Amino acid sequence: MDVKIHSSWQKMLSGEFEKPYFQHLISFVKNEYVTRRCFPKGSEIFAAFDHCHFEDVKVVIIGQDPYHGFGQANGLCFSVNDGIGFPPSLINIFKEIEADLSKPFPKTGNLERWADQGVLLLNATLTVRESEAGSHQNQGWETFTDAVIQKISDEKQNVVFLLWGGFAKKKGARIDRSKHHVLETGHPSPLSANRGLWFGNKHFSKTNVYLESLGKKTIEW
């Protein structure tokens, strides 16, 4: 099956694209995009992979679902298009960066700048219907993104996995921790953050200290 994804990932994931579950998934997604308004736009479904090539992956952040509001989602977890207001979780991410690294609050919530530095911003489900959170779950995306995480765990080493909240921790349960650096904390959503489970995790400085220890270029958060 011809999937429009960057060639570095095409090579790594070609076996998945031929499996029956993935063919069902593509059929479902195509029908949804024809009959409903869905996000992100079709050309951005695999944006996380197009911006962060397999050989460049240094950090993986796992999200759950794309934003389902009009114009928000751009194919990268937690990221919104330029000119779109910041969702609450993204505000809390930026507040933690501000406190952790003394960096000014950014003017845009578009995280392509992270992805281009080797941060894979991976949602568990890559598409969603407008105003219907979770509407594309249990159709095959989770199987596909599990395979992506497994491939990174198996084929690479010294990748930093940032697991935020119970869902991401469960999704990352099979990462080989003997050769990767896994950091866990609460989810940045207000529900979790206001209970003291997010702020002060210092994941951004910890990531850079680890990358620096390996002689790798740090992330400009």
N, C-alpha and C positions, 0 to 999 in steps of 0.2 A: 504494500500500500504506500502510495506517495504522500508523505506528510511534509508540509512546508515548515521545517525546523532546521536550525543551523546544522551544517554538514558534520560538525564535531559530535553532535548529539545523534544525528541520523545514524552514524556509524555505531555508536554505543547502544542505541535503543531499537535498531532495526528489527530485532527479534520480537519486541513487544508489538510493533506495528502490524505484524502478521497474525497475531493471536486473535481468536474469535471475539474475546471481550472487547478488544480495541476496535474491531470492525463494527461491532454493535454500538460502541460509544460514538464513533464518527458518524454513523447513520443517525443516531439520536440527536447529536449536536447539530448536524446539518438541517434536520427537520425543525428543530427548535429555532434556529436562526432564520429559517424561512417563514415560520408561522408565528413567532413571538418576537418581542424586542429582547435581545440578550446582550450581555456584556462579558468581557470587553469586545470591541469590534473584532471581526474575524481575523484580520491581519495581525492582531495583538495577542491572540490566544496563547501563542508560544513565545511571547516577548521575553520572558525570563531567560529562556534558552538562547534567544537571538542576541541578547545583550551580554550574557555571561557564558562564554563557550566552555566546553567540558575541560579543556586543558587549563583554563584560567581560574577555575573554581577554587577560591580560598576559604570562603565563608558560605554557609547555607542558613537561611532563615526560613522557617516553615510557618505559613499561614493556613487559613482554613478555606475560605470562600472569597471570590472576588466581591468588591463592593457592588451593590445592586441598584444604586442610585444613578440617574442619568448622567453620563459624562464623567463619572468618577474613575472607574476601573481602567487600568492600562496594561494589564497582564503581569504586573509585578505585585507580590503580596505587600500589603500596607501602603502601597504607593497610589497617588492620585495624579491625574493629568494637571498640567500647568493651569493656573487660574481657577482651580477648584478649591473650595474651602477644605480645611484639614479635618478629617474624621477624628473622633475622640482618642482612639488608640494611637493614631499617628501623632497627635499633640503630645501624648504622654511619652512616646518614643523620643520626640525632639526635646522634651523637658529633661529626660534622663541624660541625653547627650549633652545638653546645656550644662547640667550639674556635674556630669562625669568628666567632661573634656573642656569645660569653660568656653564652649563654642556658641556663637550667637544663634538665635532661633532662625531657621531658614525661611526664605521668602516663598519657596515652592515646596509642595509635598511630592513632587515627582522624583522618585528614587532611582531613575535611570543612572544617575551619577554614581550610585553605589554599585549597581549591576555591572557597569562598564569597568569597575575596578576589581571584579571577581567575586561579587556577592550574589549568590543565586537566591532570588526572592521568590520562593516556590509556594504557591497555594496548593493545598491538597486536591481541590477541585478547581479546574481552570476556567469554567464558564458558569453563568447564572442567568436566570430570567430577571427582567426588570422588576424591582420591588418584591421579589420572592426569594428571600435568603434560603440557601440550601436546596433550591429547586433542581439543581443538576447533580446532587449527591446520589451515590449508590447506582451510578450508571456506568462506572468503569474508570473514572478519573482517579479515584483513590488507589486502585490497583496499579495504574500507570505511574502515579507519583511515588508509590511505595517502591516500584522498580527503579525509578530514578535515584532515590535515596540509597537503595541497595547497591546500585551500580557505582555511585560515588564512594560508598563505604568500601566496596570490594576493590575497586580499580585505582583509587587514589590514597594518599596518606597525608596526615597533618592538616586536615580540613577542620575548620572551626564550625561546629553545629550549634546554633543558638535556638534553644527550644523554650518557647514562651507559652506557658499555660499547659493544662492537662492534655489537651488535644495534641499539641506538638510533641510533648514528652512521649505520648503513646505512639505517635507516628515515627518517632526516632528511636524506638526501643531496641531495634536490631542493628543500630550503628555499632561498628567495631570500635569500642572505646580504648582498645589497646594501641590503636594507631591514629586515632582522631581525638580532637579536643572538644568535649561536649560541655556546654554551659547551660544550666537550666534555671528558670525563675518563673514567677507568675506572669500572666498575660497582661499586656499594657492597657487593656480595656479599663474604663473607670471602675467597673464592678470589682475587678481584681486590684487595681492600683490604689483605690481608696481604702482597701483593707490592708495596705502595707505590703502587698505581694509583688510589687513591680519596682518602685523607686529605690534607688541605692544599689541596684544589682551590678552596676559598673561593667556591664558586658562589653561595652564599646572600647573602653581602655584595656580591659582584660584581653580582648581579641587582638588588639594591636601589640600588646606586650608579648603575646604568644607568637604572632607573626614575626615580630622583630627578633625574637629568640632564634627563629629559624633562618634569619637573614632575608626574609621576604619583605617586600614593600608593604607598609601599613595602609589601612583604609582611611581615606579622608572622609570621615563621617559628616 
